Amino acid sequence: DPFDSNHIAISYTDIGYHHSFNRGKSWLRSTDGVPTEWINTCYGLVFDPAVKDKIWSVWSGMHDFPRGKMTRNPKWKERGMGGVCVSLDGGRTWKPSSDGMGSNSPATSIVLDPKFPAGNRTLYASVYNKGVFKSTDDGMTWTLKNKGIEANTCAFELTLSDNGNLFLTVSATPMHKDGKKGREYYSGAVYKSTDGAESWTKLSIVN
């Protein structure tokens, strides 16, 4: 917590968000306000560096992404629920903040661009069954930003570099052609955006 060094938070699979107010000596689970369908897993969170007690977090009813066991059922996308929540009281309570994204958006990563002013932040979130979403109004509404991303939209992790470039990791996943199990799969990928997720370029990965 940028305003309280005794307050630290951690995201967890299966048991959601936890935080400590005594530097980790004891921990509290905090999921009040998170929709029941999302509550299983908190994949990540980000504190607003200039607004006391403001935190965004990303949630999913499906745990253990990107492990293959989560996507081996051809109907996994139909069961994927999740989204973004915001807290204004230091993570004690939460409120969904996913307009434009939908409640069926298992979100796995979120980053905040500190160049934009407090109260009007730009944020980015990866959604494992849809791709990348961007918000330019403090996380209130979200827009899909997949230009340049290929057929595999299992977006897992976003990273924002100091120069403003975004990097996206997309995980390998089964194709499930015609809704049936098969051996075909989409390869994983890494993408880069230099224009705030308006477009993405696939990077060459060299072993």
N, C-alpha and C positions, 0 to 999 in steps of 0.2 A: 504494500500500500504506500503510494508516494507521500501520503500525509501522516502515516503512523507506522513506524518501523516495527512495532510489535505485532501488527496485523499482517498476516501472510495467508495466501489462499492457494488451493491446489484443485485441479480438475481430476476426476476419477471416472474410470469405467465401472459400471454396475452400481456404484453407490453415490454418484453425483458430486456436486460441489461441496468442499469442506473448507473451513477457514479457522485460523487460530488468532487469538488476541494476546497471546503471551509467548510469541516467537516459537511456536511449535511444541510447547510443553503439553498442551491439550488442544483438542480439535472439536469443532462442532459441524455437523452436517446441516446444510442450509438449502432447502429446495422449496420453501414456501412461495407459492405463486407460480411455480413452473407447472405447465400442463401435465396431467398424469401420464399422458402418452409419451412425453418426452423425458420423464424424470430419471430414467435408468442411468444415463451417462451424460456427464458434462465433459466435453472434449477440450475446452479451452476457455480462456477469459482474458480480458484486458481492462486495466484501470484507466480512467481518464486522468492524465497527468496534471490537469489543472483544475479539476472539479472534485472537491472532497466527496467521498463516499459513492462516486459514480463508477459502475462496473458494467461491462457487457460480457455476456457468456454465451456459449454455443452448446446446444443440447441435442440428444438423439435417444429415441427409444431402443435403438439397436446399438449394442456395445461391440467392442473389439474390431472395428474397422482399423486398418485395412486387411485384416486376416481373411483368408479365402473362405473360411467357414461361414462368414456372414453373407456371402453372395452366391453360394452354391445352389440355393433354391431359386428356380427361375422367377418366382413371384416376390423376390426380396424387395424390389422397388415399391411394390404395392403396400408393403408392410412398414416401409421406412417413414417414421414420423420424427419431427424435430424442428428446430428453428433457433432464433436468437432471443435472448431475454436481456433485460436491463434492470439494474438495481440502483436506487438512489439513496440507500441507507447502508452502504458498505457491505452488501451481500447478505443482509439479514432477510430481505424479502426480494422477490423478483416479479417482473411483469413481461409477458411476451411482447416482442417488438419485431415482427416479421412481416409486416404488410408488403405485399408484392412478391413475397417468397413462398407463402403458403405454409400450412402447418405440417405438411408432409415433406419436410426438408431436413433430413438428418445432417446437421451442421457440425463440422469437425475442426474448424480453425477460424480465427477472427483476428484482424489487425486494424490498428487505428493509425491514421496519418496525422501526426502532430502539427503539420504545417497549417492545418485549417483551424479556425478559432473554436474555442470552447463554446458549446451550445449549438454548433453547426459543424460538427466533425464529419469527415469522410472516413468511412469504414469499409472493409472488405471481408467477406465470409465465404468459405468453401463449403459447398453442400455436396455430399457424397453421391447423390443420385442425379444431380442437376448441373453442377459446374460452379461458377463464381458469381457472387452477387455483390453489388456495390450500393452503398448508401451515401448520399451527400447531404442528408438532413439529420445527422446525429443518430442514425440507426432507426428512425421512425418508419421509413419506407425503403424498399430495396428493388434493384433492377438487375436482371440477369445480364452478365457481360461475358459471353462465350465466343466472341469473334476470333477466329483462328484456332480455337480448340477443336480437336477432331472428335470422332464419334464417342470415344470414351470420356464420359463426364463425371467419373468418380474422383472428383477433386478432393484431395485429402489435406494438404497443408499449404498455407500461404506464408510468405516471408516478405517483409518490406525492408529494403536496404536504405542506408542513410541518404543515398542520392535520389530516392523516390522510386527506384525500379522495384517492380513486384516479381516474385518468383512463385510458381505454382507447381506442386507435385501432384500428379494424377496416378492413381494406383491401378495396377493390372486387375482385370475383372473378366469373368466369363461372358461370352456373347449371348448365350441362351437364345439361339436363333429359333424363330417361330414359337417362342415360349417353352422350349424344351432344352433339357440338359444336353451338353455336348462337350467336345474337347476343345473347340475354338475359344479363343479369348482375345480381349483387347490388351495390347501391351501397355505398360505404364509409360509415363512421359514426364518431362520437365518443361515448363513454359516460362517465358519472360515477357513482361509488359513494361514499356517505357512511357506509356501514356495513360496511366491511371486505370488500367484494366479495360480500356476502350478496344484494345486489340492485343492479341497474344502471338508470340512467335515460339515455335517448338525448337528446343535446343538439341544439339547433337550430343549424345552421351557417349563418351569414349571410355572403354574399359582400361 
